Amino acid sequence: MKHSKCLDARRAIQSVGSVALVTTWVWAWASLSLTNCVAAGPGVVINPALSPPLLRVEITNTSAGSTLSLPIYFQSDANVTALQFDVTFETNRLTGGSLTAPNTHPDHIVRSFFPREGVQRVLVYSLRNTVLLSGHLVSLPLTVAAQAAPGTISISFTNAIAVASDGLQAQPVEAAPGAIIIQSIIREPRLEVGARLPGGSFVLKLTGQPGRDYSLQFSTDLLQWVSTLTNRMTEGGIRYLGGFEPRINIGFYRAVEVP
């Protein structure tokens, strides 16, 4: 049944052009068989006069726990009106989200879903047979895991198919992969004083580099320091309930990293 539908779709493409192709793409999208319908068997002719379209994504620096919008760019001097491709990425450190599209392609519809873990399939098409302009195509939101180790994560494209306005498949799409570089950010210790509590006590909050040990120290003269707390830093910081003895009129706190 699928094979006969693909044959009927190819005959329709040859007879009425790219508008029929959009219908074919929408049908194939639902059955996850776009590649089979467009590329299989006779009936789909690749136009050798069209230069290869290009998909690319840049190298982006970020940090653990952050969310970024990764722009995907498209470039072609051919009259490409419809495009499908898969974006692949590592799932141990990255989580994908819903695509966003700039307003530079108002006549195009963008659809995406996850056929399997770590793969996001993107379909861009026009019911008016409008040519895709070169430039920013879509943006892929990615969230980096909070505990992601520093390093480079590759972002690549697979299964890319582009179709021109005459209903013929363009030359095979070239892909320029990119990467997300997770950088190690050193957070300097910071001490914040909260509101005073009944009885004259107060809450101190210490933030710094997670996984490192910090000592909270107290002094009355800024010369002699006494450690009041030593603890390992977490993402939520360290809280300490402080206060002064009645005989002490003034005091100072500081935080230092413990080797």
Secondary structure, 3 states (H helix, E strand, C coil): CHHHHHHHHHHHHHHHCHHHHHHHHHHHHHHCCHHHHHHCCCCCCECCCCCCCEEEECEEEEECCCEEEEEEEEECCCCEEEEEEEEECCCCCEEECCCECCCCCCCEEEEEEEEECCEEEEEEEECCCCCCCCEEEEEEEEEECCCCCCEEEEEEEEEEEEEECCCCECCCCEEECEEEEEECCCCCCEEEEEEECCCCCEEEEEECCCCCEEEEEEECCCCCCEEEEEEECCCCCEEEEECCCCCCCCCEEEEEECC
